[in-house]
Amino acid sequence: MPDGDGLSLLEGDSDGNPPFVVVTADGSLSRAIAAMRLGAFDFLVKPVAGARLLSTVRTAAEQSEESRPAAAESNTRDADGFHGFIGRSPAMRDVYRTIAQVANSRAAVFVTGESGTGKEVTAEALHGASRRKNKAFVAINCGAIPENLLESELFGHVKGAFTGAIDNRIGAAKAADGGTLFLDEICEMELKLQVKLLRFLQTGMIQRVGSAQSEPVDVRIVCATNRDPMREVAEGRFREDLYYRLNVIPITLPPLRERGDDILMLADRLAETIAFEEGRSGMRLSAASRAAILTRPWPGNVRELQNELRRAMVTASGDTIEIEQRLGIAEPFDATGSTPDYPAVQPRPLSDPDLMFEGLTLAEIERIAIEQAIRRAGGNVTKAARDLAVNPSTIYRKLERWK
């Protein structure tokens, strides 16, 4: 066209209605990614079969009608947040805008950010703002499931496929059929399983462990990691082709320390919720607590703030929540999303290194090493596991046992 092309027209669209179907002779991956990031409903390469074109247009028209109420709801935001998020800082408004723009797309979304910044909330927001919201949202943590069981958890298995497979299981992908599948800690997935996930993304078909038959599945994929995915690719721990297949729509979540006054909004809303759960309604943050909240770095982000509020509320003697200023003091780590309720094993003072572990069992020494690694990592179990050269699922299992 003399005055532009289809992508420039798509870029000028503001609300996704009517839906766009891009038909082009340029079938390159970069072109497809550009179209899907701009909110295209589908991307077809010429020559297009008549049946495929009719089917695509029919589906786009039907789902456009279904999504009008959802789109209106997506644009009606809480003054202080959006689909489960709390905050109105410029960084978070950019996140909300991206979620609203791509919610109805089929394109995969790759969410990155520090631990505790709300990656699962992002996946739930994408699901809740989409036409898939009435179908299942299924989350699976790739780092918390032993590698020999992850394939079965993801794709299912048939009875007798392996020891302990006493019944058929559909798996997370099939359970999310028509909805959204959230793969958390995606960079923890073993390379062998990454190949199978890539095949699933390319074909839309799954094959249960122990079965020779393939089944079609329609899911929106959202994945997340708190690692640097490009570094994982460069060091050979994550397949490059899988990364580009998943990273069609990138969303990076800002840490709490970069969200300005959002932190006070979050603290007030969380305090309300926790007070209700603990049966202590009417409790409020003191002025000193609000100042401390603004100045602390919160390496564990929203999860750490939530745990600190609960701890302060439960131990408070009156109706005021007191959060201490702890500059330069290491925070208690949070590995499971809740306040640890077991006593830590303490190492000996370092004045005599030869006697540091005298009288301790091997299990106690192991626990000291793990707890100190998690503290050094600011509560990030994945980073602690990498420093210790073990799988994160190993640490999660031990923490659960110690509780």
C-alpha positions in Angstrom: 0.0 0.0 0.0 1.4 3.5 -0.8 0.4 5.0 2.6 1.6 2.3 5.0 1.2 -1.4 5.7 -1.0 -3.7 7.9 1.2 -3.4 11.0 1.1 0.4 10.9 -2.7 0.2 10.8 -2.7 -2.3 13.6 -0.4 -0.1 15.7 -2.8 2.8 15.4 -5.7 0.7 16.9 -6.3 1.5 20.5 -8.8 -1.0 21.9 -8.5 -4.2 19.9 -11.9 -3.9 18.3 -12.4 -4.9 15.7 -10.0 -7.8 15.9 -7.1 -7.8 13.4 -6.0 -10.8 11.4 -2.7 -10.2 9.6 -2.3 -11.9 6.2 1.2 -11.5 4.7 3.7 -13.1 2.3 6.4 -12.3 4.9 6.2 -15.3 7.2 9.3 -14.6 9.3 9.2 -15.2 13.0 10.1 -11.5 13.7 7.1 -10.3 11.6 4.8 -12.7 13.5 6.1 -11.6 16.9 5.7 -7.9 15.9 2.0 -8.5 14.9 1.2 -10.5 18.0 2.8 -7.9 20.3 0.6 -5.3 18.7 -2.5 -7.3 19.6 -3.2 -9.2 16.3 -5.8 -12.0 16.8 -4.0 -14.3 14.3 -1.2 -14.3 11.8 -1.6 -16.1 8.4 1.0 -16.6 5.7 0.0 -16.4 2.0 -1.2 -18.4 0.2 -4.1 -18.9 2.7 -6.4 -21.8 2.3 -10.0 -20.7 2.0 -11.3 -22.9 4.8 -8.5 -21.7 7.2 -9.4 -18.0 6.4 -13.1 -18.5 6.9 -12.5 -20.4 10.1 -10.2 -17.7 11.5 -12.6 -14.8 10.6 -15.6 -16.6 12.1 -13.7 -17.3 15.3 -12.4 -13.8 15.5 -15.9 -12.4 15.0 -17.5 -14.7 17.6 -14.8 -14.1 20.2 -14.9 -10.3 19.6 -18.5 -10.2 20.7 -17.8 -12.4 23.7 -14.8 -10.2 24.7 -16.6 -6.8 24.6 -17.8 -7.1 28.3 -14.3 -8.3 29.3 -12.7 -5.4 27.4 -15.0 -2.9 29.1 -14.1 -4.5 32.5 -10.4 -4.4 31.7 -10.6 -0.7 31.0 -12.6 -0.1 34.3 -9.7 0.0 36.8 -9.7 0.5 40.5 -8.3 3.9 41.2 -5.4 2.3 43.1 -4.8 -0.8 41.0 -5.8 -3.3 38.3 -6.9 -6.9 38.3 -5.4 -7.9 41.7 -2.5 -5.4 41.6 -2.3 -2.4 44.0 -0.4 0.7 42.9 -0.5 3.5 40.3 3.1 4.4 39.8 4.2 5.0 36.2 6.1 1.7 36.1 3.0 -0.2 37.1 0.7 1.7 34.8 2.9 0.5 31.9 2.4 -3.1 33.2 -1.4 -2.6 33.3 -1.4 -1.1 29.8 0.5 -4.1 28.4 -1.8 -6.6 30.1 -4.9 -4.9 28.8 -3.5 -4.7 25.3 -2.4 -8.4 25.0 -4.9 -10.1 27.2 -7.0 -11.5 24.3 -4.0 -12.5 22.2 -2.9 -16.1 21.8 0.7 -15.0 22.0 2.9 -16.4 24.8 3.9 -14.0 27.6 7.2 -14.1 29.4 7.1 -12.4 32.8 10.4 -11.5 34.6 11.2 -9.8 37.8 12.6 -10.3 41.3 11.1 -12.8 43.7 7.9 -11.4 45.3 7.1 -8.8 42.7 3.9 -10.4 41.6 4.6 -12.7 38.6 1.7 -15.0 39.4 -0.6 -12.0 39.9 0.4 -10.9 36.4 -0.6 -14.3 35.0 -3.9 -14.2 36.8 -4.5 -10.7 35.5 -3.8 -11.7 31.9 -6.3 -14.6 32.4 -8.9 -12.4 34.2 -8.8 -9.7 31.5 -9.1 -12.2 28.6 -11.9 -14.0 26.9 -10.6 -17.2 28.5 -11.5 -16.0 32.0 -14.4 -18.4 32.4 -12.1 -21.4 31.7 -9.4 -22.8 34.0 -6.3 -21.0 35.2 -3.7 -23.6 36.1 -0.3 -22.8 37.7 2.6 -25.2 37.9 6.0 -24.4 39.6 8.8 -25.9 37.5 11.3 -25.5 40.4 9.2 -27.1 43.2 8.5 -30.4 41.4 11.2 -33.1 41.1 12.4 -33.4 37.5 11.3 -37.0 37.1 7.7 -36.0 37.9 7.5 -32.7 36.1 6.7 -34.2 32.7 3.8 -36.2 34.2 2.5 -33.1 36.1 2.6 -31.1 32.9 1.4 -33.5 30.3 -0.2 -36.3 32.4 0.3 -40.0 32.3 -1.5 -43.3 31.7 -2.0 -46.0 34.3 1.1 -48.2 34.6 3.4 -45.7 32.8 5.8 -45.8 35.8 6.0 -47.0 39.3 3.3 -45.3 41.3 1.1 -44.4 38.3 -1.9 -46.2 39.6 -4.4 -44.3 37.6 -4.7 -42.1 34.5 -3.9 -38.4 35.0 -4.7 -35.6 32.6 -1.9 -33.2 33.6 -1.8 -29.4 33.9 -1.8 -28.6 30.1 -5.1 -30.6 29.6 -6.6 -29.3 32.8 -6.1 -25.7 31.4 -7.6 -26.5 28.0 -9.4 -23.4 26.8 -7.8 -21.3 29.6 -4.4 -20.3 30.7 -1.4 -22.4 31.8 1.1 -20.6 34.0 4.7 -22.0 34.1 6.5 -20.5 37.1 10.3 -20.7 37.4 10.5 -21.9 33.8 14.3 -21.6 33.8 14.4 -24.5 36.3 13.0 -26.9 33.7 15.4 -29.6 32.6 16.7 -29.5 29.0 15.0 -32.8 28.0 11.6 -31.5 29.1 12.3 -28.2 27.3 12.4 -30.1 24.0 8.9 -31.6 24.7 7.5 -28.2 25.8 8.8 -26.7 22.6 7.1 -29.4 20.5 3.9 -28.8 22.4 4.1 -25.1 21.7 4.7 -25.7 18.0 2.0 -28.3 17.4 -0.6 -27.7 20.1 -0.6 -31.4 20.9 0.3 -33.2 24.1 1.3 -36.8 24.6 0.9 -38.3 28.1 3.7 -40.3 29.6 3.2 -43.9 28.6 0.8 -43.2 25.8 1.3 -43.4 22.0 -1.5 -41.1 21.2 -1.4 -37.3 20.9 -4.2 -35.0 22.0 -5.0 -31.4 21.0 -4.9 -28.7 23.7 -5.8 -25.0 23.4 -4.1 -23.0 26.1 -2.6 -19.5 26.6 1.0 -19.9 27.9 2.3 -17.5 30.5 5.7 -18.2 32.0 7.9 -16.5 34.6 11.3 -16.5 36.1 13.4 -14.4 38.5 16.6 -15.3 36.6 18.1 -13.5 33.6 16.8 -15.7 30.8 19.3 -14.5 28.3 22.1 -15.4 30.7 20.5 -18.9 31.1 20.5 -19.2 27.3 24.1 -18.0 27.0 25.2 -20.6 29.6 23.4 -23.4 27.9 20.8 -24.0 30.6 17.8 -22.8 28.6 17.1 -23.5 24.9 17.4 -20.5 22.7 14.6 -21.6 20.4 12.2 -22.2 23.3 13.1 -18.8 24.8 12.1 -17.0 21.5 9.0 -19.1 21.3 7.9 -18.0 24.8 9.2 -14.5 24.8 6.7 -13.1 22.3 5.2 -10.6 24.8 7.8 -9.7 27.5 6.6 -8.1 30.8 9.2 -7.0 33.3 7.9 -6.2 36.8 9.5 -3.4 38.8 10.9 -4.2 42.3 9.0 -2.6 45.2 11.8 -0.2 46.0 11.2 1.4 42.5 7.5 1.9 42.9 7.4 5.1 45.0 4.3 5.6 47.0 2.8 2.4 45.8 4.4 0.7 48.8 2.2 2.7 51.2 -0.9 1.8 49.3 0.1 -1.8 49.3 0.9 -1.7 53.1 -2.5 -0.2 53.9 -4.4 -2.7 51.8 -2.4 -5.7 53.1 -2.8 -4.5 56.7 -6.5 -4.4 56.1 -6.6 -8.0 54.8 -4.3 -9.4 57.5 -6.2 -7.7 60.2 -9.4 -9.3 59.0 -7.7 -12.7 58.7 -6.2 -12.4 62.2 -9.4 -11.1 63.8 -7.8 -7.7 64.7 -9.8 -5.2 62.8 -9.1 -1.5 63.4 -5.3 -1.9 63.5 -3.4 0.9 61.7 0.2 1.6 60.8 1.9 4.2 63.0 3.6 7.3 61.4 7.0 5.8 62.3 6.1 2.5 60.6 5.1 4.3 57.4 8.4 6.1 57.3 10.3 2.8 57.9 8.3 1.1 55.2 9.3 3.8 52.7 13.0 3.7 53.5 13.6 -0.1 53.7 14.9 -1.8 50.6 12.6 -4.8 50.7 14.7 -7.3 48.8 11.8 -9.8 49.1 9.4 -7.3 47.6 5.6 -7.6 48.2 6.0 -11.0 49.8 8.5 -9.7 52.4 6.3 -6.7 53.1 3.3 -9.0 53.7 5.2 -11.2 56.1 6.6 -8.3 58.0 3.1 -6.8 58.4 1.7 -10.0 59.6 4.5 -10.5 62.1 4.1 -7.0 63.5 0.4 -7.3 63.8 0.4 -10.7 65.5 3.0 -9.5 68.1 1.4 -6.1 68.7 0.0 -5.4 72.2 -2.3 -2.5 71.1 -4.1 -1.4 68.0 -1.0 0.1 66.3 1.2 -1.8 63.9 4.9 -1.0 64.5 7.4 -1.8 61.7 11.0 -1.3 62.8 13.7 0.4 60.8 16.4 -2.2 60.2 19.0 -0.6 58.0 22.0 -2.9 57.6 20.4 -5.9 59.3 19.7 -9.0 57.3 16.0 -9.8 56.9 14.6 -13.2 57.8 14.3 -15.2 54.6 11.0 -16.3 53.2 11.2 -19.4 51.0 7.7 -20.6 51.0 5.5 -17.5 51.0 4.9 -17.7 54.7 6.8 -16.7 57.9 9.2 -19.5 58.9 7.9 -21.2 62.1 10.9 -23.3 63.0 14.1 -22.4 65.0 17.2 -22.0 62.9 20.4 -24.0 63.8 23.1 -21.5 64.7 26.8 -22.0 63.7 29.6 -21.5 66.3 31.3 -18.1 66.4 34.1 -17.8 63.8 36.8 -17.0 66.4 38.0 -20.7 66.1 37.2 -22.0 62.6 38.4 -25.5 63.5 35.7 -25.8 66.2 32.9 -24.1 64.2 30.9 -27.3 63.6 32.1 -29.3 66.6 29.2 -31.3 68.1 26.9 -30.7 65.1 25.5 -33.5 63.0 25.9 -33.6 59.2 22.2 -32.8 58.9 22.6 -29.7 61.1 25.6 -28.5 59.1 23.7 -28.9 55.9 20.8 -26.9 57.3 23.2 -24.1 58.4 24.7 -24.0 54.9 21.2 -23.8 53.2 19.9 -21.2 55.6 22.9 -19.0 55.3 22.8 -19.3 51.4 19.2 -18.2 51.4 19.9 -15.2 53.7 22.8 -14.2 51.4 20.4 -14.4 48.4 17.9 -12.1 50.1 15.3 -14.9 50.4 15.6 -16.0 46.8 15.6 -19.8 46.9 16.4 -20.2 43.3 19.6 -18.1 43.6 20.6 -19.9 46.8 20.2 -23.2 45.0 22.4 -22.0 42.2 25.1 -20.9 44.6 24.9 -24.3 46.3 24.9 -26.2 43.0 21.6 -28.0 43.8 18.1 -28.1 42.4 15.7 -25.6 44.0 13.2 -28.5 44.6 15.8 -30.0 46.9 15.8 -26.9 49.1 12.0 -26.6 49.0 11.6 -30.2 50.2 14.1 -29.6 53.1 12.4 -26.4 54.2 9.0 -28.1 54.2 10.4 -31.0 56.3 12.1 -28.6 58.8 8.7 -26.8 59.3 
